[in-house]
Amino acid sequence: MARPKNKNELIQAAEKNYQALLDLIDTMTEAEQNGIFPFEDRDRNVRDVLAHLHEWHEMMNQWYKVGMQGEKPDMPKKGYTWKTTPELNLAIWRQYQDTSLPTAKTLLANSHTRMMRLIESHNNEELFTKKYYPWTNSTSLGSYLVSATASHYDWALKKIKKYHRRLV
């Protein structure tokens, strides 16, 4: 699917990819869902992937809150730059190591709902006009939301599919 260019495309892509991710996980047994990926990666299991998605939703939500108050959000997160995203992702991985898979599923479901409500609360112009909000710099709010939802879900789906293929 092409990168969404309007609100309807964003909603459809985010929901489609999110549901595909959940459907894939639902085809797996509990043991498979809790299994360790047989390939070297930062994310070692389904829980890690879901927690990663959730935390990026939380960061997006924080950027939005701060930015809409007229302030400049710390992006991607305080103490990190876009160049140090790998270190940030490792810190996210560490943060959720004591989280259970059921908890990660719930966290993601809740943060996904918040992201979809945020998308719904804006019109096409607000979402896809570059520099509409000063805090989005040279891009658009929609671009950040595509990355936090539809594109990120696609990444997660590919990672879990890779694991799932090794199971069958």
N, C-alpha and C positions, 0 to 999 in steps of 0.2 A: 504494500500500500504506500502511495506517495505521502510525503510529509503534509500534514493538514495545513490548509491555507485559510480556513474560516472556522467559525465556532462549531457548526454542525459537523464538519469533517473531524475536528478535534474531539468532540464528544463521541462520535462513532468510533474513531480509531482507539481512543482511550478505553472505552467500554469493551470493544471487540478484543483488544489485546489483553486486557485484564481478565475477561471471561475465558479466553483461550488458555491463559496461564493457570487459572483455577481449574479448568476442565482437565488440563494435562496432569496437574497434581492429583486430582481426584481419581485418575486412572491407576494411580500407584497405590500399592499396599502401604500400610502404616510403616512397616519395616523399610520399604523402599523410600518413603518420604523422609525417614530419619537416617537413611544410609549416607555414607561418606562418598563424595564424588571420586571416581577412580582416576582423575586427572589432576595435575598440579594446578592450583588456582588459589586465590585469596579466599573465595567463597567455597567452603568445603561441603555444603549440604543445602537442602531446600530452605531450611530456616535462615541460613546466612543470606541467601538471595532475597527472601521476603523482608527480612529486617533491613537490608540495604535499601530496598525500594521505600520502605516506610520512613527511614531516616531522611532520605532525599525529599520525600513529601514534606517532612517536618521542616527541613531547611527551606524549601520553597515557600512554605507557609510563613516562616519567619521573615524571609526576604520581603514577602508581600506586605506583612503587617508593618514592618519598619519603613518600607518604601512608601506605602500609602499614607504614612504619617508625615511624609515630607523629608524623611531622613535617608541617609545612605546606608543600606544594609551591608553587613560583612558577607561578602560572597567569595567563595562558597560558604565559608564558615570562619569565625574569628580564629586567627592564628594560621589560616591556610590561604593559599592563592590558587587560581585555576591550574597553575603549573605544579602545585603540590597536591593535586587531587588524589594521586595514588596513596599518599601518606594519610590523607583524610579518610579515604575508603578503608584503609587498614585500621584506623582508629574507630571507625564505625563498626567494623567486623569485631574488634575487641570489645566494644561497648555491649554487644548483644550476645556474647558467648554464654551467659547464664540465662538466656531467654529460651523458653520452650518453643517448639514448633507451633502448638496451638495458640500460644500467646502472640507469636510473630504473625500468624494468620489473622488474628483479631486486630492487632495493631495496624496491619496493612489494610484490612477491610475498612477500618475507621478512617485512616488517613486518605485512602482512595475516595471515600465518600466526601471528605472535606475538600479534596482537590476538585471533584466534580461539581460540588456546590460553588466553589470559587469560579470555575469556568462558567457555570450557568448564570452567575451574577453579573457577567459582563456581556456587552454586545460585540459584534464583529470589529467595529472601529477600535474599541478599547483593547480588544485582544490582539489584533493583527496590524495595527498602525505602529510602525517603528517610531521609537522615541515618544510615544503617546504619554507615557509616564517617565519622568526624568530618571528615576532609579533603575530603569531597564537599560540605561546607557544607549547604545546604538541599535538595539534590537527591540522586540516587542514582548509584551507580557505573554502573549500566546506562544511565542517561541520557547520561553522558559517552561510554560505549562506542557507543551508538546514533549520537551525533554524530560520533564518530571513524571509524565504519565505514559503516553502512547509509545514513545521511543524507548523509554526505560523498561516498560513491560515487554517490548519486543526483545530487548537484550536479555531479560530474565527468562523469557520463553526459550530462546536459543540455548541458553546455558543449561536449563533443566531438560530440554530435549536431548542435548548432547549426553547428559547423564542417563536419561531414560533409554536412549538407543543402546547404551552399553548393558542395560539390564535385560533386554529382550534378545 
